[in-house]
């Protein structure tokens, strides 16, 4: 089908940080945005797209008059804000709620500062797209989505215009830029020669992309990374429109394009699948940024929930502090940052942001607990008691460790004086507690002697840990057996266990792409396993192993009644260009399922991103792996692994020989990309495919001093000349990882698995409290929730004193939610994620909300009390 209209979309893609730091990029953004305003003023037909709030903030700060003009052009319909992001995130690695906040805060920034709500989702440079993204976009007021990566541009069966449907049925009309988001770069100083080349490029692009598009309208981007708009674009469009026989083309905006595409929606194919994986090496590169992001995103939600509970009792809500902390976390979710691909100085700034946010969140949690504790009755005790808080919205059983400086020769009892199970360890006193949903219990520390000091550790050739639910066998290599006690089903192949439970592989990839050389290091156990703890609440066995590149210590902890084996791996990495996997050789076959944002996604064997859990589940056996900030999941059909870390350098030893080994593939890929590049179709990066490790190696370095503009050959040569200089991306030194193994009998209930993962990621919180009177008794549930929906969000509404609650179905079967805040509700509405669109009023039953959620639905409720 011949196109009847082509929409030219001028834009630039910007990075918060990548080859430069945030501050250095801000200087470039200021110059680009000034030129955007100047171009809009010079050419009435010119239009422009802005895709991230942070990219125009330097103009707002440094040139208020230019920003005022930009706002005027926006009001005139010549500038469009898209994406709604504060900073364009990775869509797979942040938590689902972090994606929602990025959309919410970004949308409000565009509204407040540019006077426009984005209506088009924008995913130009993100590394993959999870299945629930259409629901997030649709419920953020964006029924359309334009993106680049995620599909194979060399497979003509992949449509570029389609309807993308989420598991709950939410759908967005989507358009894929087959030939990437780069278009019409002004390669020459002469505008005449630029226009001639633009003609060649546009004709080639239309011919290349036409087989992918079943609709008669098409879109071509004009722009690139940090590329200011060019006068040659205006010259080209004017000349093209005067040239006989050309397809009608004009400067346009994404919303205009989708309005033209919408009438053809019924003719387009429907896609009901994610678009992953892509650049999976980033799931492991600079792994600490992922651990930090996951931990803080759970803790800030806990702070919100506890602060909201305090606010409902009359305390002030720290809205500014929580909002500022969220914005810092959102920066670290930026797609390059959380994947660990920026240069060292930019990553150091990201870690500093995370550390500052962690301090704010810790202080906020402490303040919320202190406010709640002030109203609790802790009288009657002769010494400080412990208040143990459950920041999750369902009841849980937990084991906490009380440091010896707090326990001080005491044993824990409940508020009625009944002794609690206890166990002495080297670090403190363990005790078991039952915690109400979003609640608090009081523990007394009696003056009776504490349990005896644990016996010294001992070594044996093999230990077996069991709690009646599972059995774990540990020899000098590590975990050599794991079984469900009731069925006797063995889950691991003992003959394939690696020392320390890890594999150490040579990896010559860049920060984006794994490139295994085929070399695997042989490790050896360092002595027999050692029993570190044994008692009624926890038993711990440790093994140590030595590899040429690393020393590994892995500890296996069994907590009776939990049904899981907790694993802590500590390693010291001494050599660069290595990849380390936590390795689980399976004794059964099954299907891989990973938690993704708001979903449990079945997947084929491969390398995938996961949220809090991933597992392989067969007909009568299964194994789920819970993790704390380890998103990399590898499944080869017979073994399951977590990608713990990758050490990446600019120039590995033996890299030249590795390149020569792949010379035929390299020549084939270069030949294909050169043929397209001559025509002006920029598919170089995608044409390399699994050879992506050949390029962008310079980012595993300290970079070069700032200079305006894009990275050039001079910059790269300097980095490659100094390839032996140590860099942070080598990730040498000490590392620590936490995960847990949870046997299942076939396919589990995914909502229960999600709860267990949240509990593993967010242990209970506690504080010592002196005796005092109060008007509230423990145990206390601060906010009563029932049903099987997962509720992560409880906070004040953005624009009113009402309460916002967000819940979702994590089972795929639908869910029920009952909300009883203790005081009668006077109104409830189901609303958009941005809280700015009311979907429907929810009926109340006796002042309570009783709601049903459809399978995989994400539901946001605004609840009003009598005082709201």
C-alpha positions in Angstrom: 0.0 0.0 0.0 1.3 3.4 -1.0 1.4 5.9 1.9 -1.1 8.8 1.5 0.6 11.0 4.1 3.9 11.1 6.0 4.3 12.9 9.3 7.7 14.4 10.0 8.4 14.6 13.8 11.3 16.8 14.8 12.8 15.8 18.2 16.0 15.0 20.0 16.7 12.2 22.4 18.5 13.1 25.6 20.1 11.2 28.4 20.1 12.2 32.0 23.6 10.9 32.3 25.7 8.6 30.0 28.9 9.8 28.4 28.6 12.9 30.6 27.2 13.6 34.0 23.8 15.2 34.6 25.4 18.6 35.2 27.5 18.5 32.0 24.6 17.3 29.9 22.5 20.2 31.2 24.9 22.6 29.5 24.3 20.9 26.1 20.5 20.7 26.7 20.4 24.5 27.3 22.0 25.2 24.0 19.8 22.7 22.1 16.5 24.0 23.7 17.5 27.6 22.8 17.9 26.6 19.2 14.5 24.8 19.3 12.8 28.0 20.4 14.7 30.0 17.7 13.7 27.5 15.0 10.1 27.7 16.1 10.2 31.5 15.9 11.8 31.6 12.5 9.6 29.0 10.8 5.8 29.0 11.3 5.4 25.5 9.9 8.0 23.9 12.2 6.9 21.7 15.1 8.8 20.0 17.9 8.5 17.1 20.4 9.8 17.2 24.0 10.0 13.7 25.7 11.4 14.1 29.2 10.8 16.8 31.8 14.4 16.9 32.9 15.6 17.9 29.4 13.9 21.3 29.4 14.5 22.1 33.1 17.9 23.7 32.3 16.1 26.2 29.9 13.5 26.9 32.6 16.3 27.7 35.1 18.7 29.5 33.0 16.6 31.3 30.4 13.1 32.1 31.7 12.3 34.2 28.6 13.0 31.4 26.2 11.0 29.0 28.4 8.1 31.4 28.2 8.3 31.4 24.4 8.4 27.6 24.5 5.2 27.6 26.6 3.6 29.9 24.1 4.5 27.6 21.2 3.1 24.7 23.2 -0.2 26.6 23.7 -0.3 27.3 19.9 -0.2 23.6 19.1 3.4 23.6 17.7 5.2 21.8 20.6 4.1 18.5 22.1 5.2 16.9 25.4 5.2 13.1 25.1 6.0 10.2 27.3 5.0 11.8 30.6 8.3 10.7 32.1 10.3 12.9 34.4 13.3 10.8 33.1 12.9 8.0 30.6 13.2 4.8 32.7 14.1 1.3 31.9 10.7 -0.5 31.8 11.9 -3.8 33.2 14.2 -3.2 36.1 12.4 -0.6 38.3 9.4 -1.7 40.4 6.0 -1.2 38.9 5.1 1.5 41.3 8.4 3.4 40.5 7.2 3.4 36.8 3.8 4.8 38.0 5.5 7.6 40.0 7.7 8.5 37.1 4.6 8.9 34.9 2.6 10.7 37.7 5.3 13.2 38.6 6.3 13.7 34.9 2.7 14.3 33.9 2.2 16.9 36.6 5.4 18.7 35.7 4.3 19.1 32.1 0.9 20.3 33.2 2.2 22.8 35.8 5.1 24.2 33.7 4.2 23.7 30.1 0.5 23.7 30.4 0.0 20.4 28.6 -0.8 16.8 29.5 1.1 14.2 27.4 -1.2 12.0 25.4 1.4 9.8 23.6 3.6 7.3 25.4 7.2 7.5 24.2 9.8 4.8 24.5 12.6 5.6 22.1 15.6 4.2 23.8 14.4 1.9 26.5 15.7 -1.7 26.5 12.5 -3.7 26.1 8.9 -3.3 27.0 7.0 -5.5 29.7 3.5 -6.9 29.1 1.7 -4.5 31.5 3.1 -1.3 29.9 -0.1 -0.7 27.9 -2.2 -0.7 31.1 0.2 1.8 32.7 0.1 4.1 29.7 -3.7 3.8 29.2 -4.4 4.5 32.9 -2.0 7.5 32.7 -4.0 9.1 30.0 -1.9 7.9 27.0 -3.9 5.7 24.5 -1.0 5.8 22.1 2.6 4.5 22.2 5.6 5.2 20.0 8.8 3.3 20.5 12.0 2.0 18.9 13.6 -1.0 20.3 12.1 -4.5 21.0 11.4 -6.0 17.6 13.6 -7.3 14.8 13.8 -4.7 12.0 15.1 -7.3 9.6 12.0 -9.5 10.0 9.3 -8.1 7.7 6.6 -10.0 9.5 6.9 -7.6 12.4 4.3 -4.8 11.9 5.2 -1.3 12.8 1.6 -0.2 13.4 -0.4 -2.4 15.7 -2.6 -2.6 18.8 -0.7 -3.7 21.8 -2.9 -5.3 24.5 -1.9 -5.8 28.2 -2.9 -9.0 30.1 -5.9 -7.2 31.6 -7.2 -6.2 28.2 -6.0 -2.5 28.2 -4.8 -1.6 24.7 -2.7 1.2 23.2 -2.4 2.0 19.5 1.3 1.6 18.9 3.9 2.6 16.3 7.4 1.1 16.1 10.2 3.1 14.4 11.6 0.2 12.4 14.7 2.1 11.3 15.4 3.6 14.8 14.7 7.1 16.1 17.6 8.7 14.3 16.6 10.6 11.2 18.1 13.3 8.8 21.3 14.2 10.6 22.9 17.2 8.9 26.1 15.5 7.8 27.5 18.3 5.7 28.2 22.0 6.3 26.3 22.8 3.1 22.5 22.9 3.4 22.3 22.1 -0.3 24.1 18.8 0.1 22.2 18.0 3.3 18.9 18.4 1.5 20.1 16.1 -1.3 21.1 13.5 1.2 17.8 13.9 3.1 15.9 13.1 -0.1 17.8 9.9 -0.4 17.4 8.9 3.2 13.6 9.6 3.3 13.0 7.7 0.1 15.0 4.7 1.4 13.3 4.8 4.8 9.9 4.8 3.3 10.7 1.9 1.0 12.3 -0.1 3.9 9.5 0.5 6.4 6.5 0.2 4.0 6.3 -3.6 4.2 5.9 -3.3 8.0 3.0 -0.8 7.8 -0.5 -1.9 6.8 -1.9 1.6 7.2 -1.7 4.4 4.6 -0.1 6.9 7.0 3.5 6.9 8.2 5.8 8.7 10.6 9.5 9.6 10.2 11.6 11.1 13.0 13.9 14.1 12.4 16.6 14.1 15.0 19.0 12.1 17.1 20.8 12.0 20.4 21.5 15.6 21.6 21.0 16.9 18.0 19.8 20.5 17.7 17.2 21.1 15.0 18.6 21.9 11.5 17.7 24.5 9.0 18.2 21.9 6.4 15.1 20.1 7.7 12.9 23.1 6.8 14.6 23.4 3.4 14.1 19.7 2.7 10.4 19.7 3.6 9.7 22.7 1.4 11.5 21.2 -1.5 10.0 17.8 -1.0 6.5 19.3 -1.1 7.3 21.1 -4.4 8.7 17.9 -6.0 6.1 16.1 -8.2 5.3 12.5 -7.4 6.4 12.6 -3.8 4.2 11.4 -0.9 2.6 14.3 1.0 4.9 15.1 3.9 4.6 17.8 6.5 6.0 18.8 9.9 3.7 17.2 12.5 3.3 16.0 16.0 2.8 12.5 17.4 -0.8 13.2 18.5 -1.6 14.4 14.9 -0.1 11.2 13.5 -2.0 8.9 15.8 -5.2 10.8 15.1 -4.6 10.0 11.4 -3.8 6.4 12.3 -6.8 5.8 14.6 -9.4 5.3 11.8 -7.3 2.3 10.6 -7.2 0.7 14.0 -9.5 -2.2 13.0 -7.2 -3.2 10.1 -4.1 -3.5 12.3 -2.9 -6.7 14.0 -3.1 -7.1 17.8 -0.1 -8.0 19.9 -0.5 -9.7 23.3 3.1 -10.2 24.3 6.1 -8.3 25.8 8.9 -7.1 23.7 11.9 -8.4 25.6 14.8 -9.2 26.2 17.2 -6.6 24.9 20.7 -5.7 26.0 20.5 -8.2 28.8 24.0 -7.6 29.9 22.7 -4.5 31.6 20.7 -6.7 34.0 24.1 -7.5 35.7 26.5 -4.6 34.9 27.3 -2.4 37.9 24.9 -4.6 39.9 24.9 -2.4 43.0 22.8 0.2 41.4 20.0 -2.4 40.9 20.3 -3.6 44.5 20.1 0.0 45.7 17.1 0.9 43.5 15.1 -2.2 44.5 15.8 -1.8 48.2 14.9 1.9 48.3 11.8 1.6 46.2 10.5 -0.9 48.7 11.5 1.2 51.7 10.0 4.5 50.4 6.6 2.7 49.9 6.9 1.5 53.5 7.6 5.0 54.6 4.6 6.2 52.7 2.3 3.6 54.3 3.5 4.3 57.8 3.5 8.0 57.4 -0.1 7.8 56.0 -1.2 5.8 59.0 0.3 8.5 61.3 -1.4 11.2 59.2 -4.7 9.5 59.6 -4.2 9.8 63.3 -3.6 13.6 63.1 0.1 13.9 62.4 1.5 16.0 59.5 2.3 14.1 56.3 5.8 14.7 54.9 4.7 15.2 51.3 7.6 17.3 50.2 10.2 15.0 51.7 8.7 11.9 50.2 8.2 13.6 46.8 11.8 14.8 46.7 13.0 11.3 47.6 10.9 9.7 44.9 12.3 12.1 42.3 15.9 11.1 43.2 15.0 7.4 42.9 13.3 8.1 39.5 16.6 9.6 38.3 18.4 6.4 39.2 15.7 4.4 37.2 16.8 6.2 34.1 17.3 3.5 31.4 21.1 4.0 31.1 21.7 4.5 34.8 19.9 1.5 36.2 21.4 -0.7 33.5 24.8 0.5 34.6 25.9 1.8 31.2 27.1 5.4 31.9 30.8 6.2 32.5 32.2 6.0 36.0 31.8 9.7 37.0 28.1 9.6 36.1 27.6 6.4 38.0 29.3 7.8 41.1 26.8 10.6 41.1 24.0 8.1 40.8 25.3 6.2 43.8 25.6 9.5 45.7 22.0 10.3 44.9 20.9 6.9 46.1 22.9 7.3 49.3 21.3 10.6 50.0 17.8 9.2 49.3 18.6 6.2 51.6 19.4 8.6 54.4 16.2 10.6 53.9 14.1 7.4 53.7 15.7 5.9 56.8 15.0 9.2 58.8 11.5 9.3 57.4 10.8 5.7 58.5 12.2 6.4 61.9 10.0 9.5 62.3 6.9 7.7 61.2 7.5 4.9 63.7 8.2 7.5 66.4 4.9 9.3 65.7 2.9 6.1 65.8 4.8 4.9 68.9 3.9 8.0 70.8 0.3 7.0 71.0 0.9 3.4 71.9 0.5 2.3 75.6 3.9 0.9 76.6 3.4 1.3 80.3 3.9 -1.4 82.9 7.4 -2.4 81.7 10.5 -2.0 83.8 12.7 -1.3 80.9 12.4 -0.3 77.2 10.2 -2.6 75.1 10.5 -3.3 71.4 7.9 -2.2 69.0 8.0 -4.3 65.8 6.4 -2.9 62.7 5.1 -4.7 59.7 5.1 -2.2 56.8 3.3 -4.6 54.5 -0.4 -4.7 54.1 -1.0 -8.4 55.0 -0.2 -10.4 58.2 3.1 -12.2 58.3 5.3 -14.4 60.5 8.8 -13.2 60.9 12.1 -13.7 62.6 13.9 -10.6 63.9 17.4 -10.2 65.3 17.8 -8.0 68.3 21.4 -6.7 68.8 23.0 -7.7 72.1 23.4 -4.0 73.1 19.6 -3.9 73.2 18.8 -7.4 74.5 21.3 -7.1 77.4 20.8 -10.5 79.1 17.1 -10.5 78.6 14.6 -12.8 76.9 11.7 -11.6 74.8 8.1 -12.0 76.0 4.9 -10.8 74.4 2.7 -8.0 75.9 0.9 -10.6 78.0 4.2 -11.8 79.5 4.4 -15.1 77.6 7.9 -16.2 76.6 8.6 -16.1 72.9 10.9 -18.5 71.0 14.4 -17.2 71.2 17.9 -18.2 69.9 21.3 -16.6 70.7 23.6 -15.9 67.8 26.9 -14.2 67.5 25.2 -11.0 66.4 22.2 -10.9 68.7 19.1 -12.5 69.9 16.7 -14.1 67.4 13.0 -14.2 68.2 9.8 -15.1 66.2 6.9 -12.7 66.0 3.4 -12.7 64.4 2.6 -9.4 62.9 -0.7 -7.9 61.9 -1.3 -6.3 58.5 0.4 -2.8 58.4 0.6 -3.1 62.1 2.7 -3.2 65.2 3.3 -5.5 68.1 5.0 -4.9 71.4 7.7 -7.2 72.8 8.9 -7.0 76.4 12.5 -7.8 77.3 12.2 -9.7 80.6 15.0 -9.7 83.2 15.4 -13.5 83.0 18.6 -14.7 81.5 18.9 -14.9 77.8 19.3 -18.2 76.0 22.8 -19.7 76.4 25.6 -18.6 74.1 25.6 -20.6 70.9 28.2 -23.4 70.8 31.3 -22.8 68.6 31.0 -23.7 65.0 31.9 -27.2 63.8 32.9 -28.8 60.5 31.7 -32.0 59.0 31.8 -33.5 55.5 28.1 -33.0 55.0 25.2 -31.3 56.8 21.4 -31.9 56.3 19.0 -29.1 57.3 15.3 -29.8 57.5 12.2 -28.3 59.1 9.7 -30.8 58.1 8.8 -28.8 54.9 12.0 -29.0 53.0 15.4 -30.7 53.2 18.7 -29.2 52.2 21.9 -31.2 51.9 25.2 -29.2 51.9 28.6 -30.6 51.3 32.0 -29.0 50.7 30.9 -27.7 47.3 27.6 -26.1 48.6 24.0 -27.0 48.2 24.0 -30.5 46.7 20.4 -31.5 47.4 17.1 -29.8 47.9 13.8 -31.7 48.4 10.2 -31.3 49.4 9.9 -33.5 52.5 6.3 -34.5 52.0 6.8 -35.8 48.4 10.5 -36.7 48.6 11.0 -35.0 45.2 14.6 -34.0 44.6 14.9 -30.7 42.9 18.6 -30.4 42.1 21.1 -32.5 40.2 23.9 -33.1 42.8 26.5 -34.0 40.1 26.4 -30.6 38.5 26.9 -28.5 41.6 29.7 -25.9 41.4 31.9 -25.0 44.4 30.3 -22.1 46.3 27.1 -22.5 44.2 28.5 -20.2 41.5 29.9 -20.3 38.0 32.7 -18.0 37.0 32.8 -17.3 33.3 35.1 -15.2 31.1 33.0 -12.4 29.5 34.4 -10.0 26.9 31.1 -8.1 26.5 30.4 -4.4 26.9 28.1 -3.0 29.5 25.0 -3.8 27.4 25.9 -7.3 26.0 27.2 -10.6 27.4 29.9 -12.1 25.2 31.1 -15.4 26.7 34.4 -16.7 25.5 33.6 -20.3 26.4 36.1 -20.3 29.2 34.8 -21.3 32.6 37.0 -21.2 35.7 37.4 -24.3 37.8 36.9 -23.7 41.5 37.8 -25.8 44.5 36.2 -26.0 48.0 38.2 -24.5 50.8 37.7 -27.2 53.5 34.6 -28.8 54.8 31.3 -27.0 55.3 30.9 -25.3 58.7 27.8 -25.2 60.9 27.6 -21.6 62.1 24.3 -21.7 63.8 21.8 -24.3 65.0 18.7 -23.7 67.0 14.9 -23.6 67.0 14.8 -20.4 64.9 17.7 -20.7 62.4 20.3 -23.0 61.3 23.2 -21.8 59.1 25.8 -23.7 57.1 28.6 -22.0 55.3 30.9 -23.1 52.5 33.9 -21.4 50.9 35.4 -21.9 47.5 38.4 -20.5 45.6 38.4 -19.6 41.9 41.3 -18.0 40.0 39.2 -14.8 39.8 37.3 -14.8 43.0 37.0 -16.1 46.6 33.4 -17.1 47.4 31.6 -17.7 50.7 28.0 -18.9 50.6 25.8 -19.3 53.6 22.6 -21.4 53.6 20.1 -20.5 56.3 17.0 -22.5 57.2 14.3 -20.8 59.2 11.8 -23.4 60.4 8.2 -22.9 59.2 9.1 -20.6 56.3 9.4 -23.3 53.7 12.4 -21.6 52.1 16.2 -21.8 52.2 17.8 -18.4 52.4 21.2 -17.9 50.6 23.8 -15.3 51.2 26.8 -15.2 48.8 29.8 -13.0 49.5 32.6 -12.9 47.1 35.8 -11.1 46.5 36.5 -10.5 42.8 40.2 -10.1 41.8 40.1 -10.3 38.0 38.2 -8.2 35.5 36.1 -9.4 32.5 34.2 -12.0 34.4 30.6 -13.0 34.8 29.4 -14.7 38.0 26.2 -16.7 38.1 24.4 -18.4 41.1 23.8 -21.8 39.6 20.9 -24.2 40.2 21.0 -27.4 38.1 17.5 -28.7 38.1 16.4 -32.3 38.5 13.0 -31.7 36.8 11.7 -30.0 33.7 9.3 -27.1 33.6 8.4 -23.6 32.3 10.1 -20.4 33.4 7.9 -17.8 34.9 9.2 -14.4 36.0 7.6 -11.6 38.0 7.6 -8.5 35.8 6.0 -5.2 36.7 2.4 -6.1 37.8 2.5 -9.5 36.2 3.8 -13.1 36.3 5.2 -13.7 32.8 5.8 -17.2 31.3 9.0 -17.2 29.2 11.1 -19.4 26.9 14.7 -20.4 27.9 16.9 -17.4 27.7 18.3 -14.4 29.6 15.5 -12.3 31.1 14.8 -9.5 33.6 12.8 -10.3 36.7 11.3 -8.4 39.6 11.2 -10.0 43.1 11.0 -13.7 42.0 11.5 -16.1 39.1 10.9 -19.8 39.0 10.7 -23.0 37.0 7.5 -24.9 37.4 6.7 -28.4 36.2 3.7 -30.7 36.5 4.4 -31.8 40.1 7.6 -30.0 41.1 8.9 -26.5 41.0 11.5 -24.1 42.4 11.0 -20.4 42.9 13.9 -18.0 43.6 13.2 -14.9 45.6 15.8 -12.1 45.4 16.9 -8.8 46.8 17.8 -6.7 43.9 19.1 -9.4 41.5 17.0 -8.9 38.3 19.0 -11.1 36.0 17.5 -14.6 35.4 19.0 -17.2 33.1 17.3 -20.5 32.1 18.7 -22.9 29.6 15.9 -25.5 29.9 17.9 -27.6 32.4 19.4 -25.2 34.9 18.2 -21.9 36.5 20.7 -19.2 37.4 20.8 -15.7 38.8 23.2 -13.3 37.1 25.0 -11.8 40.1 27.5 -9.5 38.5 29.5 -8.7 35.4 33.0 -7.1 35.4 33.5 -5.1 32.2 36.5 -3.3 30.8 37.4 -1.4 27.7 40.0 -3.8 26.5 40.1 -7.4 27.9 43.2 -9.4 27.7 43.0 -11.5 24.6 40.2 -9.3 23.1 41.9 -9.2 19.7 42.0 -13.0 19.4 38.3 -13.1 20.4 37.4 -10.6 17.7 39.4 -12.7 15.1 37.4 -15.7 16.1 34.2 -14.0 15.0 35.5 -12.3 11.9 33.0 -13.9 9.5 30.0 -12.8 11.6 31.5 -9.3 12.0 32.0 -8.9 8.2 28.5 -10.1 7.5 27.0 -7.7 10.0 29.1 -4.8 8.9 28.2 -5.5 5.2 24.5 -5.4 6.0 24.7 -2.2 8.0 27.0 -0.5 5.4 24.6 -1.3 2.6 21.7 0.3 4.6 23.9 3.1 5.9 24.8 4.3 2.4 21.0 4.8 1.9 20.8 6.7 5.1 19.1 3.9 7.2 20.8 3.8 10.6 20.5 0.2 11.8 24.2 -0.2 12.6 23.6 -1.0 16.3 20.8 -3.4 15.6 22.5 -5.0 12.7 25.4 -6.1 15.0 22.9 -8.2 17.0 24.9 -10.4 19.4 28.1 -8.7 18.2 27.0 -5.5 20.0 30.0 -6.0 22.3 32.2 -4.6 19.5 31.0 -1.1 20.1 30.4 1.4 23.0 33.2 -0.3 25.0 34.5 3.2 26.0 31.7 3.6 28.5 33.4 1.1 30.9 35.8 3.9 31.8 36.2 7.2 33.5 35.4 9.1 30.3 37.2 12.3 29.3 36.9 15.9 30.5 33.7 17.8 29.4 33.5 19.5 26.1 30.3 20.5 24.3 28.6 18.3 21.8 28.6 14.6 21.0 31.4 12.1 21.7 33.9 12.0 18.9 36.9 9.9 17.7 39.3 12.0 19.8 37.4 11.0 22.9 37.3 7.4 22.1 40.9 7.2 21.1 41.9 8.7 24.4 39.9 6.1 26.3 41.2 3.1 24.3 44.7 4.3 24.6 44.3 4.1 28.4 42.4 0.8 28.5 44.6 -0.6 31.2 43.7 2.2 33.6 41.5 0.7 36.4 37.8 1.6 36.2 34.8 1.3 38.5 33.1 -0.9 35.8 35.7 -3.6 36.6 33.7 -4.1 39.9 36.7 -5.6 41.7 36.5 -6.1 45.4 33.8 -7.2 47.8 30.2 -8.1 46.8 27.2 -9.5 48.6 24.0 -11.0 47.3 20.8 -12.4 48.9 18.3 -14.8 47.5 16.0 -17.6 48.7 14.9 -20.9 47.3 11.3 -21.8 47.7 10.2 -25.4 46.5 6.7 -25.7 45.1 4.5 -28.6 44.1 4.1 -27.6 40.5 2.7 -24.2 39.5 2.2 -22.1 42.6 -0.3 -19.3 43.3 1.6 -16.3 41.9 0.0 -13.8 44.3 1.3 -15.8 47.2 4.7 -16.0 45.6 4.6 -12.2 45.2 3.8 -11.8 48.9 6.7 -14.1 49.9 9.0 -12.1 47.7 8.0 -8.8 49.3 8.5 -10.2 52.8 12.0 -11.4 51.8 12.8 -8.0 50.3 11.4 -6.0 53.2 12.1 -7.4 56.7 10.1 -6.0 59.7 11.2 -2.7 61.3 11.6 -2.2 65.0 12.4 0.5 67.6 13.1 0.5 71.3 10.5 2.4 73.2 10.5 3.6 76.8 7.5 2.9 79.1 4.7 5.5 78.7 0.9 5.8 78.6 -1.0 5.9 75.4 -4.5 5.6 74.0 -3.8 2.7 71.6 -3.1 -0.9 72.5 -1.0 -3.5 70.7 -1.1 -5.7 68.7 -2.5 -3.1 66.4 -3.3 -3.0 62.7 -3.0 0.6 61.5 -5.2 0.1 58.5 -7.3 -3.0 57.9 -7.2 -4.6 54.5 -8.7 -8.0 53.6 -8.8 -10.0 50.3 -6.2 -11.4 48.0 -5.2 -8.3 46.0 -1.7 -7.0 46.5 -1.8 -3.5 47.9 1.5 -1.6 47.7 0.3 2.0 47.9 -1.4 3.9 50.7 -0.9 7.6 50.7 -2.7 11.0 50.6 -4.1 12.1 47.3 -2.0 14.5 45.3 -4.6 17.3 45.1 -7.0 16.7 48.1 -7.0 15.4 51.7 -8.5 12.1 50.4 -6.7 8.8 50.7 -5.3 7.0 47.7 -5.0 3.2 47.7 -3.5 1.2 44.8 -3.9 -2.5 44.5 -3.5 -5.1 41.7 -4.3 -8.7 41.0 -1.1 -10.8 41.0 -2.8 -14.2 40.5 -4.3 -13.9 37.0 -7.6 -15.1 38.4 -9.0 -11.8 39.6 -8.9 -10.5 43.2 -11.0 -9.1 46.0 -10.2 -6.1 48.1 -11.9 -5.0 51.4 -10.8 -1.7 53.0 -11.9 -0.9 56.5 -10.1 2.2 57.8 -11.7 2.1 61.2 -13.8 5.2 60.5 -16.7 5.0 58.0 -15.8 6.0 54.5 -18.2 8.5 52.9 -17.1 8.0 49.3 -14.9 5.9 47.0 -14.0 6.2 43.3 -11.9 4.1 41.0 -9.5 6.6 39.2 -6.6 6.8 36.8 -3.0 6.2 38.0 -2.5 10.0 37.8 -5.6 10.5 40.1 -6.9 13.1 37.6 -9.6 11.0 35.8 -12.5 9.4 37.6 -13.6 6.0 36.1 -16.5 5.2 38.3 -17.9 5.5 41.8 -17.5 2.5 44.0 -20.4 1.4 46.3 -19.7 1.3 50.0 -20.9 -1.5 52.3 -21.3 -0.3 55.9 -18.7 2.4 55.4 -16.3 -0.1 53.9 -15.0 -0.5 50.4 -15.5 -3.9 48.9 -14.1 -4.1 45.4 -13.4 -6.8 42.8 -10.4 -6.6 40.5 -10.3 -8.3 37.1 -7.4 -10.6 36.2 -4.1 -8.6 36.2 -5.9 -5.3 36.8 -4.1 -2.4 38.5 -6.7 -0.4 40.3 -6.4 3.0 42.0 -9.0 4.2 44.5 -9.6 7.6 46.0 -11.3 7.2 49.4 -13.0 9.9 51.4 -13.8 10.2 55.0 -16.3 12.5 56.6 -13.7 15.2 57.1 -12.4 15.2 53.5 
